[in-house]
Amino acid sequence: MKVSHAHSLSAFAAGLLFGVGLVVSGMTQPQKVLGFLDVFGRFDPSLLFVMGGAVGVHALAYRVITRRNAPLFASGFSLPTRRDVDARLLLGAAIFGVGWGLSGYCPGPSIVSLAAGATPVVAFVLAMLTGMLITAKLEGAWARRQHAAPPTAATGT
């Protein structure tokens, strides 16, 4: 697929807007996230309002945008079709939650926070990238194993 300059510019603008929103809302500050997760201590509900605002904007934009025949820079919409909950989804959510709770960083805010160059965020992003690499390797090995020919009775293998 050929990517146009307009497509690249719109992707850059969306990413910039997202990053600015994260900074303005304070979501690049781990103590904000950790305060939100500390429901029995010094609870900080501000993340709840940020999430509520984001969900509200998305809900409205989704309804408007999906009324179009196609997105601006593609021949059709790429919407998820799976609705099942499996072990892979649950394990991934658990790992994400533990990482989020221990560090106070989500993937998006951690990338934005890299601009500060602080050691904790650099360590988090390196750990996140390592986890992504390990996951890709494991998924590749699993796919090869699933597509391998089953043993036959004639060969005994």
PyRosetta script that sets phi, psi and omega in degrees:
from pyrosetta import init, pose_from_sequence

init()
pose = pose_from_sequence("MKVSHAHSLSAFAAGLLFGVGLVVSGMTQPQKVLGFLDVFGRFDPSLLFVMGGAVGVHALAYRVITRRNAPLFASGFSLPTRRDVDARLLLGAAIFGVGWGLSGYCPGPSIVSLAAGATPVVAFVLAMLTGMLITAKLEGAWARRQHAAPPTAATGT")
pose.set_psi(1, 127.9)
pose.set_omega(1, 178.7)
pose.set_phi(2, -82.7)
pose.set_psi(2, 130.6)
pose.set_omega(2, -179.4)
pose.set_phi(3, -99.5)
pose.set_psi(3, 124.7)
pose.set_omega(3, -178.7)
pose.set_phi(4, -82.7)
pose.set_psi(4, 165.3)
pose.set_omega(4, 176.7)
pose.set_phi(5, -64.5)
pose.set_psi(5, -36.4)
pose.set_omega(5, 179.7)
pose.set_phi(6, -64.9)
pose.set_psi(6, -39.3)
pose.set_omega(6, 178.4)
pose.set_phi(7, -64.2)
pose.set_psi(7, -46.0)
pose.set_omega(7, 178.9)
pose.set_phi(8, -63.2)
pose.set_psi(8, -41.3)
pose.set_omega(8, 179.5)
pose.set_phi(9, -65.1)
pose.set_psi(9, -41.3)
pose.set_omega(9, 179.6)
pose.set_phi(10, -68.4)
pose.set_psi(10, -36.8)
pose.set_omega(10, 176.6)
pose.set_phi(11, -64.4)
pose.set_psi(11, -42.4)
pose.set_omega(11, 177.8)
pose.set_phi(12, -62.5)
pose.set_psi(12, -44.5)
pose.set_omega(12, -179.1)
pose.set_phi(13, -63.4)
pose.set_psi(13, -42.3)
pose.set_omega(13, 179.0)
pose.set_phi(14, -64.3)
pose.set_psi(14, -43.4)
pose.set_omega(14, 178.6)
pose.set_phi(15, -64.1)
pose.set_psi(15, -41.2)
pose.set_omega(15, 178.4)
pose.set_phi(16, -63.7)
pose.set_psi(16, -44.9)
pose.set_omega(16, 178.3)
pose.set_phi(17, -61.2)
pose.set_psi(17, -43.0)
pose.set_omega(17, 178.3)
pose.set_phi(18, -61.5)
pose.set_psi(18, -47.2)
pose.set_omega(18, 180.0)
pose.set_phi(19, -61.3)
pose.set_psi(19, -44.0)
pose.set_omega(19, 178.3)
pose.set_phi(20, -63.2)
pose.set_psi(20, -41.0)
pose.set_omega(20, 177.9)
pose.set_phi(21, -60.9)
pose.set_psi(21, -40.5)
pose.set_omega(21, 178.3)
pose.set_phi(22, -63.6)
pose.set_psi(22, -42.2)
pose.set_omega(22, -179.4)
pose.set_phi(23, -68.2)
pose.set_psi(23, -47.5)
pose.set_omega(23, -177.9)
pose.set_phi(24, -61.7)
pose.set_psi(24, -38.9)
pose.set_omega(24, -178.3)
pose.set_phi(25, -78.6)
pose.set_psi(25, -9.2)
pose.set_omega(25, 179.6)
pose.set_phi(26, 83.5)
pose.set_psi(26, 9.7)
pose.set_omega(26, -175.9)
pose.set_phi(27, -76.6)
pose.set_psi(27, -3.6)
pose.set_omega(27, 173.1)
pose.set_phi(28, -88.6)
pose.set_psi(28, -0.6)
pose.set_omega(28, 178.2)
pose.set_phi(29, -98.5)
pose.set_psi(29, 110.4)
pose.set_omega(29, -177.3)
pose.set_phi(30, -55.3)
pose.set_psi(30, -32.0)
pose.set_omega(30, -178.7)
pose.set_phi(31, -64.5)
pose.set_psi(31, -27.2)
pose.set_omega(31, 175.6)
pose.set_phi(32, -66.0)
pose.set_psi(32, -46.7)
pose.set_omega(32, -179.2)
pose.set_phi(33, -66.8)
pose.set_psi(33, -45.5)
pose.set_omega(33, -179.5)
pose.set_phi(34, -64.0)
pose.set_psi(34, -34.9)
pose.set_omega(34, 175.2)
pose.set_phi(35, -64.9)
pose.set_psi(35, -37.0)
pose.set_omega(35, 177.0)
pose.set_phi(36, -65.6)
pose.set_psi(36, -38.3)
pose.set_omega(36, -178.3)
pose.set_phi(37, -79.0)
pose.set_psi(37, -14.4)
pose.set_omega(37, -178.4)
pose.set_phi(38, -88.7)
pose.set_psi(38, 69.3)
pose.set_omega(38, -173.6)
pose.set_phi(39, -68.4)
pose.set_psi(39, -21.7)
pose.set_omega(39, -179.7)
pose.set_phi(40, -105.0)
pose.set_psi(40, 7.9)
pose.set_omega(40, -179.6)
pose.set_phi(41, -125.8)
pose.set_psi(41, -119.6)
pose.set_omega(41, -177.8)
pose.set_phi(42, -92.8)
pose.set_psi(42, 66.8)
pose.set_omega(42, -176.4)
pose.set_phi(43, -60.9)
pose.set_psi(43, 132.0)
pose.set_omega(43, 177.5)
pose.set_phi(44, -120.4)
pose.set_psi(44, 105.4)
pose.set_omega(44, -175.1)
pose.set_phi(45, -79.2)
pose.set_psi(45, 1.5)
pose.set_omega(45, -174.2)
pose.set_phi(46, -59.2)
pose.set_psi(46, -34.3)
pose.set_omega(46, 178.0)
pose.set_phi(47, -63.3)
pose.set_psi(47, -33.9)
pose.set_omega(47, 177.7)
pose.set_phi(48, -61.2)
pose.set_psi(48, -40.5)
pose.set_omega(48, 178.9)
pose.set_phi(49, -70.1)
pose.set_psi(49, -38.5)
pose.set_omega(49, 176.9)
pose.set_phi(50, -62.6)
pose.set_psi(50, -46.9)
pose.set_omega(50, 179.1)
pose.set_phi(51, -63.5)
pose.set_psi(51, -42.7)
pose.set_omega(51, 178.8)
pose.set_phi(52, -60.4)
pose.set_psi(52, -42.8)
pose.set_omega(52, 177.3)
pose.set_phi(53, -63.3)
pose.set_psi(53, -42.5)
pose.set_omega(53, 179.9)
pose.set_phi(54, -65.4)
pose.set_psi(54, -42.7)
pose.set_omega(54, 179.4)
pose.set_phi(55, -64.9)
pose.set_psi(55, -41.5)
pose.set_omega(55, 178.7)
pose.set_phi(56, -62.1)
pose.set_psi(56, -47.7)
pose.set_omega(56, 178.3)
pose.set_phi(57, -61.6)
pose.set_psi(57, -44.7)
pose.set_omega(57, -180.0)
pose.set_phi(58, -61.6)
pose.set_psi(58, -43.6)
pose.set_omega(58, -178.4)
pose.set_phi(59, -59.9)
pose.set_psi(59, -43.5)
pose.set_omega(59, 178.5)
pose.set_phi(60, -68.6)
pose.set_psi(60, -47.5)
pose.set_omega(60, -178.4)
pose.set_phi(61, -63.2)
pose.set_psi(61, -39.0)
pose.set_omega(61, 179.7)
pose.set_phi(62, -59.8)
pose.set_psi(62, -45.4)
pose.set_omega(62, 179.6)
pose.set_phi(63, -62.8)
pose.set_psi(63, -41.0)
pose.set_omega(63, -179.3)
pose.set_phi(64, -70.8)
pose.set_psi(64, -47.8)
pose.set_omega(64, -174.1)
pose.set_phi(65, -68.0)
pose.set_psi(65, -40.8)
pose.set_omega(65, -176.9)
pose.set_phi(66, -75.5)
pose.set_psi(66, -3.0)
pose.set_omega(66, 171.8)
pose.set_phi(67, -76.7)
pose.set_psi(67, -17.6)
pose.set_omega(67, 177.6)
pose.set_phi(68, -72.3)
pose.set_psi(68, 158.9)
pose.set_omega(68, 177.1)
pose.set_phi(69, -71.3)
pose.set_psi(69, -31.9)
pose.set_omega(69, -178.4)
pose.set_phi(70, -157.9)
pose.set_psi(70, 157.8)
pose.set_omega(70, 174.3)
pose.set_phi(71, -68.2)
pose.set_psi(71, 170.7)
pose.set_omega(71, -176.9)
pose.set_phi(72, -64.8)
pose.set_psi(72, -36.2)
pose.set_omega(72, -171.5)
pose.set_phi(73, -119.4)
pose.set_psi(73, 26.0)
pose.set_omega(73, 177.6)
pose.set_phi(74, -151.4)
pose.set_psi(74, 162.1)
pose.set_omega(74, -178.6)
pose.set_phi(75, -79.4)
pose.set_psi(75, -16.6)
pose.set_omega(75, 179.4)
pose.set_phi(76, -162.6)
pose.set_psi(76, 167.2)
pose.set_omega(76, 178.6)
pose.set_phi(77, -78.6)
pose.set_psi(77, 143.9)
pose.set_omega(77, 174.9)
pose.set_phi(78, -109.8)
pose.set_psi(78, 90.3)
pose.set_omega(78, -177.6)
pose.set_phi(79, -107.3)
pose.set_psi(79, 145.3)
pose.set_omega(79, 179.6)
pose.set_phi(80, -64.5)
pose.set_psi(80, 144.8)
pose.set_omega(80, 179.3)
pose.set_phi(81, -114.4)
pose.set_psi(81, -21.3)
pose.set_omega(81, -179.9)
pose.set_phi(82, -74.4)
pose.set_psi(82, 139.8)
pose.set_omega(82, 178.6)
pose.set_phi(83, -127.5)
pose.set_psi(83, 1.0)
pose.set_omega(83, -176.3)
pose.set_phi(84, -83.5)
pose.set_psi(84, 155.9)
pose.set_omega(84, 175.7)
pose.set_phi(85, -110.8)
pose.set_psi(85, 117.8)
pose.set_omega(85, -178.4)
pose.set_phi(86, -122.8)
pose.set_psi(86, 178.0)
pose.set_omega(86, -177.4)
pose.set_phi(87, -61.1)
pose.set_psi(87, -37.8)
pose.set_omega(87, -179.6)
pose.set_phi(88, -62.1)
pose.set_psi(88, -43.4)
pose.set_omega(88, 178.3)
pose.set_phi(89, -64.6)
pose.set_psi(89, -45.8)
pose.set_omega(89, -179.5)
pose.set_phi(90, -64.3)
pose.set_psi(90, -42.4)
pose.set_omega(90, 178.8)
pose.set_phi(91, -64.7)
pose.set_psi(91, -44.2)
pose.set_omega(91, 178.4)
pose.set_phi(92, -62.0)
pose.set_psi(92, -42.1)
pose.set_omega(92, 178.3)
pose.set_phi(93, -64.0)
pose.set_psi(93, -40.1)
pose.set_omega(93, 179.0)
pose.set_phi(94, -64.9)
pose.set_psi(94, -44.6)
pose.set_omega(94, 179.2)
pose.set_phi(95, -63.2)
pose.set_psi(95, -44.2)
pose.set_omega(95, 177.3)
pose.set_phi(96, -57.9)
pose.set_psi(96, -47.3)
pose.set_omega(96, -178.3)
pose.set_phi(97, -62.4)
pose.set_psi(97, -41.5)
pose.set_omega(97, 178.1)
pose.set_phi(98, -64.3)
pose.set_psi(98, -46.2)
pose.set_omega(98, 178.4)
pose.set_phi(99, -60.9)
pose.set_psi(99, -42.0)
pose.set_omega(99, 179.9)
pose.set_phi(100, -64.8)
pose.set_psi(100, -44.9)
pose.set_omega(100, -178.4)
pose.set_phi(101, -68.8)
pose.set_psi(101, -34.4)
pose.set_omega(101, 179.9)
pose.set_phi(102, -77.2)
pose.set_psi(102, -36.8)
pose.set_omega(102, -172.9)
pose.set_phi(103, -102.9)
pose.set_psi(103, -29.4)
pose.set_omega(103, -174.1)
pose.set_phi(104, 83.9)
pose.set_psi(104, 7.0)
pose.set_omega(104, -179.3)
pose.set_phi(105, -114.8)
pose.set_psi(105, 138.3)
pose.set_omega(105, 166.5)
pose.set_phi(106, -99.2)
pose.set_psi(106, 165.7)
pose.set_omega(106, 179.2)
pose.set_phi(107, -56.7)
pose.set_psi(107, -49.0)
pose.set_omega(107, -178.1)
pose.set_phi(108, -60.7)
pose.set_psi(108, -55.8)
pose.set_omega(108, 178.6)
pose.set_phi(109, -60.2)
pose.set_psi(109, -31.1)
pose.set_omega(109, 179.3)
pose.set_phi(110, -67.3)
pose.set_psi(110, -38.2)
pose.set_omega(110, 178.0)
pose.set_phi(111, -65.4)
pose.set_psi(111, -43.4)
pose.set_omega(111, 177.6)
pose.set_phi(112, -62.1)
pose.set_psi(112, -40.4)
pose.set_omega(112, -177.4)
pose.set_phi(113, -71.0)
pose.set_psi(113, -15.4)
pose.set_omega(113, 177.5)
pose.set_phi(114, -58.2)
pose.set_psi(114, -26.9)
pose.set_omega(114, 180.0)
pose.set_phi(115, -58.8)
pose.set_psi(115, -28.6)
pose.set_omega(115, 178.7)
pose.set_phi(116, -75.7)
pose.set_psi(116, -24.9)
pose.set_omega(116, 178.0)
pose.set_phi(117, 71.5)
pose.set_psi(117, 16.3)
pose.set_omega(117, -179.2)
pose.set_phi(118, -68.1)
pose.set_psi(118, 140.7)
pose.set_omega(118, -177.4)
pose.set_phi(119, -54.9)
pose.set_psi(119, -44.3)
pose.set_omega(119, -179.0)
pose.set_phi(120, -60.2)
pose.set_psi(120, -41.1)
pose.set_omega(120, -178.2)
pose.set_phi(121, -72.8)
pose.set_psi(121, -35.5)
pose.set_omega(121, 176.4)
pose.set_phi(122, -63.0)
pose.set_psi(122, -43.6)
pose.set_omega(122, 178.1)
pose.set_phi(123, -62.7)
pose.set_psi(123, -41.9)
pose.set_omega(123, 179.3)
pose.set_phi(124, -62.6)
pose.set_psi(124, -47.4)
pose.set_omega(124, -178.3)
pose.set_phi(125, -64.1)
pose.set_psi(125, -41.1)
pose.set_omega(125, 177.1)
pose.set_phi(126, -62.6)
pose.set_psi(126, -41.2)
pose.set_omega(126, 177.5)
pose.set_phi(127, -65.6)
pose.set_psi(127, -39.9)
pose.set_omega(127, 178.8)
pose.set_phi(128, -63.4)
pose.set_psi(128, -45.3)
pose.set_omega(128, 178.9)
pose.set_phi(129, -64.6)
pose.set_psi(129, -38.3)
pose.set_omega(129, 176.8)
pose.set_phi(130, -62.9)
pose.set_psi(130, -44.6)
pose.set_omega(130, 177.4)
pose.set_phi(131, -61.0)
pose.set_psi(131, -39.4)
pose.set_omega(131, 177.6)
pose.set_phi(132, -65.5)
pose.set_psi(132, -39.9)
pose.set_omega(132, 178.6)
pose.set_phi(133, -65.6)
pose.set_psi(133, -45.3)
pose.set_omega(133, 178.6)
pose.set_phi(134, -61.2)
pose.set_psi(134, -43.3)
pose.set_omega(134, 179.1)
pose.set_phi(135, -61.0)
pose.set_psi(135, -44.9)
pose.set_omega(135, 179.2)
pose.set_phi(136, -61.0)
pose.set_psi(136, -41.7)
pose.set_omega(136, 178.6)
pose.set_phi(137, -64.6)
pose.set_psi(137, -45.2)
pose.set_omega(137, 179.6)
pose.set_phi(138, -63.6)
pose.set_psi(138, -41.6)
pose.set_omega(138, 178.7)
pose.set_phi(139, -64.9)
pose.set_psi(139, -38.6)
pose.set_omega(139, 177.1)
pose.set_phi(140, -63.4)
pose.set_psi(140, -44.4)
pose.set_omega(140, 178.6)
pose.set_phi(141, -64.4)
pose.set_psi(141, -40.9)
pose.set_omega(141, 179.0)
pose.set_phi(142, -63.9)
pose.set_psi(142, -42.8)
pose.set_omega(142, 179.4)
pose.set_phi(143, -63.4)
pose.set_psi(143, -42.0)
pose.set_omega(143, 178.5)
pose.set_phi(144, -64.0)
pose.set_psi(144, -39.6)
pose.set_omega(144, 179.9)
pose.set_phi(145, -66.1)
pose.set_psi(145, -39.2)
pose.set_omega(145, -179.6)
pose.set_phi(146, -68.6)
pose.set_psi(146, -32.0)
pose.set_omega(146, -177.1)
pose.set_phi(147, -92.4)
pose.set_psi(147, -2.8)
pose.set_omega(147, 178.7)
pose.set_phi(148, -68.7)
pose.set_psi(148, 146.0)
pose.set_omega(148, -179.4)
pose.set_phi(149, -67.7)
pose.set_psi(149, 136.6)
pose.set_omega(149, 178.6)
pose.set_phi(150, -69.6)
pose.set_psi(150, 153.7)
pose.set_omega(150, 179.2)
pose.set_phi(151, -64.4)
pose.set_psi(151, 147.7)
pose.set_omega(151, 179.1)
pose.set_phi(152, -107.0)
pose.set_psi(152, 154.7)
pose.set_omega(152, 179.9)
pose.set_phi(153, -67.8)
pose.set_psi(153, -30.6)
pose.set_omega(153, -176.6)
pose.set_phi(154, -68.5)
pose.set_psi(154, -38.0)
pose.set_omega(154, -177.0)
pose.set_phi(155, -91.7)
pose.set_psi(155, -22.0)
pose.set_omega(155, -178.8)
pose.set_phi(156, 72.8)
pose.set_psi(156, 13.5)
pose.set_omega(156, 178.5)
pose.set_phi(157, -114.3)
pose.dump_pdb("model.pdb")
